[in-house]
Amino acid sequence: MSVSPVLVDSHCHLDFPDFAAEVDDVVARAHEAGVGLMVTISTKISEFDKVLALAERFPNVYCSVGIHPHEAATEPETDTAALVKLAAHPKVVGIGETGLDYYYEHSPREPQMRCFRAHIAAARETGLPLIVHTRDAEEDTARILSEEMGKGVFPGLLHCFTSSPALAAHALGLGFYISLSGILTFKSAAELQETARGVPLDRLLVETDSPYLAPIPKRGKRNEPSFVVHTAAKLAELKGVSGEELAKQTSENFLRLFRRVPREAVFRS
């Protein structure tokens, strides 16, 4: 019996209002495009129930639990124990997204850092991967990850990676994975494309971060999980492998990192 690899959209936001009127169609289009599994990502603990409800509704949708750094100062203070408790649900496969964003600074830096460390501790305790958002905060992101890794190892990835090759190397040195979005396909992304060439194939994931950042040739449209095929095609081109090999390897990587997801959810006969 042959087993065909499917793509995984490792980071999307199906609970966002952009999808409210047609989430069933969005999930169906992803399936038709060969995207067999999606992880819908929590950004507000106060709306986690909506995220979890989507994961419970669709067999091929899983979710995370966490607070985006933009929301660190406005969401209810959430400690590690609360995150661990919510992460006990079998459909919760990751902790986050969390991290640091100094570009917009919608939340002050201190609450962002405090929230980040609480999420890291939850990832360490549960063994679920930490989903890290970082923008214009490379030095503090690298420092905190290293400090916390010194307290005990935890798995994780840098999502929607657009940072420097130095941060990629630092993350890889900590055992992290790198997830690439539609930005990889942009004509202005030459440095990111070069970084992607240098990341080992067995440490890469693909994502949409939808409804944002639609890849070429869909740029300018609302992004959705089915569009991850375009990012995967660009990554396959950069790595010099076939689309099938890219799908197989990134899905294997996903399963190695997101250990709670059963293999049969990604590889289908």
C-alpha positions in Angstrom: 0.0 0.0 0.0 1.5 3.3 -1.1 1.4 6.3 1.3 1.2 9.8 -0.2 2.7 12.8 1.6 0.5 15.8 2.1 1.5 19.3 2.9 0.9 20.7 6.4 0.0 24.4 6.9 1.7 24.6 10.3 0.4 28.1 11.1 -2.9 29.7 10.2 -5.7 31.6 11.9 -9.0 30.0 11.0 -10.8 31.7 13.9 -10.2 35.2 12.4 -13.2 37.1 11.1 -11.8 36.9 7.6 -12.9 33.2 7.4 -16.1 33.4 9.4 -18.5 33.1 6.5 -16.8 30.3 4.7 -14.5 28.3 7.0 -16.0 25.0 5.8 -15.1 25.9 2.2 -11.6 27.1 3.2 -10.9 23.8 4.9 -12.3 21.9 1.9 -10.2 23.8 -0.6 -7.1 23.0 1.4 -7.9 19.3 1.3 -8.4 19.5 -2.5 -5.1 21.3 -2.9 -3.2 18.5 -1.1 -2.9 20.3 2.3 -3.9 17.5 4.6 -3.5 19.2 7.9 -3.7 22.7 9.4 -2.7 24.1 12.8 -4.9 27.1 13.7 -3.0 29.3 16.1 -4.2 31.0 19.3 -3.4 34.7 19.7 -5.6 35.5 22.7 -6.3 33.3 25.7 -9.6 35.0 26.1 -10.7 33.6 22.7 -9.0 30.2 23.0 -12.4 28.5 23.1 -13.1 29.6 19.5 -9.8 28.2 18.4 -10.3 24.9 20.1 -13.9 24.7 18.7 -12.5 24.7 15.2 -10.0 22.0 16.0 -12.7 19.9 17.4 -15.0 20.5 14.4 -12.6 19.4 11.7 -10.6 16.1 11.9 -7.7 17.6 9.9 -7.4 20.8 12.0 -5.3 21.0 15.2 -4.6 24.1 17.4 -2.2 25.8 19.8 -2.8 27.7 23.0 -1.1 31.0 23.7 -1.0 34.8 23.7 0.6 36.8 20.8 3.1 39.4 22.0 0.8 42.1 20.6 -1.7 41.1 23.2 0.6 40.5 26.2 -0.4 43.6 28.1 -4.2 43.4 27.4 -5.0 39.7 27.7 -5.7 38.3 31.2 -2.4 37.5 33.0 -1.8 33.8 32.2 0.8 31.8 34.1 2.4 28.6 33.1 0.0 26.4 35.1 -3.0 27.9 33.2 -1.3 27.2 29.8 -0.4 23.7 30.8 -4.0 23.0 31.9 -5.5 24.2 28.6 -2.8 22.3 26.6 -4.0 19.0 28.1 -6.7 18.7 25.4 -5.6 16.2 22.7 -6.3 18.6 19.9 -3.8 21.2 21.3 -0.4 20.5 19.7 1.6 23.6 20.4 2.3 26.5 22.8 1.9 30.0 21.4 2.2 31.9 19.4 4.4 33.9 21.7 7.5 35.9 21.5 8.6 39.5 21.1 7.6 42.2 18.6 9.4 45.5 18.9 8.3 46.7 15.5 4.7 47.7 16.5 5.1 47.4 20.3 1.4 47.1 20.8 2.4 45.8 24.3 5.3 47.2 26.4 8.4 45.0 26.3 8.4 43.9 29.9 4.9 42.2 29.6 6.0 40.6 26.4 9.1 39.1 28.0 7.2 37.9 31.0 4.5 36.3 28.9 7.2 34.8 26.6 9.0 33.1 29.6 5.7 31.7 30.9 5.0 30.1 27.5 8.5 28.7 27.4 8.0 27.1 30.8 4.7 25.6 29.5 6.5 24.1 26.5 9.2 22.6 28.7 6.6 21.1 31.0 4.3 19.7 28.3 6.9 18.8 25.7 4.7 20.6 23.1 6.6 22.9 20.7 6.9 26.6 21.4 5.7 28.7 18.4 7.8 31.9 18.4 6.9 35.2 16.7 9.8 37.6 16.6 10.1 40.9 14.8 12.8 43.6 15.4 13.7 41.8 18.6 16.4 39.4 17.6 18.8 40.1 20.4 16.3 39.7 23.2 14.7 36.7 21.5 18.0 34.9 21.2 19.0 35.8 24.7 15.8 34.6 26.3 15.7 31.4 24.4 19.3 30.6 25.4 18.6 31.5 29.0 15.5 29.4 29.2 17.1 26.4 27.4 19.7 26.5 30.1 16.9 25.7 32.6 15.8 22.7 30.7 15.3 21.8 27.1 12.1 22.5 25.1 11.1 22.0 21.5 10.1 24.9 19.2 10.2 26.8 16.0 10.5 30.3 14.7 7.3 30.9 12.7 7.0 33.1 9.6 10.7 33.5 9.6 12.0 36.8 8.2 14.9 37.5 10.5 18.7 37.4 9.9 20.8 34.3 9.0 22.4 34.8 12.4 19.1 34.2 14.3 18.3 31.2 12.1 21.7 29.7 13.0 21.1 30.5 16.7 17.7 28.8 16.6 19.0 25.8 14.8 21.8 25.5 17.4 19.1 25.3 20.0 17.4 22.5 18.2 14.6 24.7 16.8 12.9 24.5 13.4 12.3 27.3 10.9 8.9 27.8 9.3 8.6 29.8 6.1 5.5 31.7 4.9 4.5 33.2 1.6 7.0 36.0 2.1 9.5 33.5 0.7 8.0 33.9 -2.7 8.2 37.7 -2.8 10.6 39.3 -5.3 12.0 41.4 -2.4 12.9 38.4 -0.3 16.3 37.6 -1.8 18.0 37.5 1.6 15.3 35.2 3.1 15.6 32.9 0.1 19.3 32.7 0.6 18.8 31.9 4.3 16.3 29.2 3.3 18.8 27.6 1.0 21.2 27.3 4.0 18.7 25.7 6.5 18.9 21.9 6.5 15.9 20.4 4.7 15.1 18.3 7.8 14.6 21.5 9.9 12.1 23.3 7.7 8.3 23.7 7.8 5.9 25.7 5.6 2.9 27.8 6.6 0.5 30.5 5.4 0.0 32.7 8.5 -3.3 33.2 6.8 -5.3 35.3 6.3 -2.1 37.4 5.9 0.8 37.3 3.5 -0.6 35.5 0.5 2.2 34.1 -1.7 2.9 34.9 -5.3 0.8 34.3 -7.5 -2.0 35.1 -5.0 -0.4 38.2 -3.5 -2.9 40.9 -2.8 -5.7 38.4 -2.0 -6.8 37.1 1.4 -4.5 34.2 2.2 -5.8 30.7 3.1 -4.3 27.3 3.8 -4.6 26.0 0.3 -2.1 28.6 -0.8 0.7 27.0 1.1 1.3 24.9 -2.0 2.9 28.0 -3.6 5.3 28.5 -0.7 6.2 24.8 -0.8 6.8 25.0 -4.6 9.2 27.9 -4.1 11.0 26.2 -1.2 11.4 23.0 -3.3 12.9 25.1 -6.1 15.4 26.8 -3.7 16.4 23.4 -2.2 16.6 21.7 -5.5 14.2 18.9 -4.7 10.9 17.7 -6.2 7.6 19.0 -4.8 6.8 15.5 -3.6 10.1 15.2 -1.7 9.5 18.7 -0.2 6.0 17.7 1.0 7.3 14.4 2.4 10.2 16.0 4.3 8.4 19.0 5.7 5.6 16.7 6.9 8.1 14.4 8.5 9.6 17.4 10.2 6.2 18.5 11.4 5.5 15.1 12.9 8.9 15.1 14.6 8.2 18.4 16.2 4.4 18.3 16.8 4.5 14.9 18.5 0.9 14.8 19.6 -0.3 14.7 16.0 -0.8 11.1 14.8 1.2 10.0 11.8 -1.9 8.9 10.0 -3.3 12.4 10.1 -0.5 13.5 7.8 0.4 10.5 5.6 -2.6 8.9 4.0 -2.8 5.8 1.9 
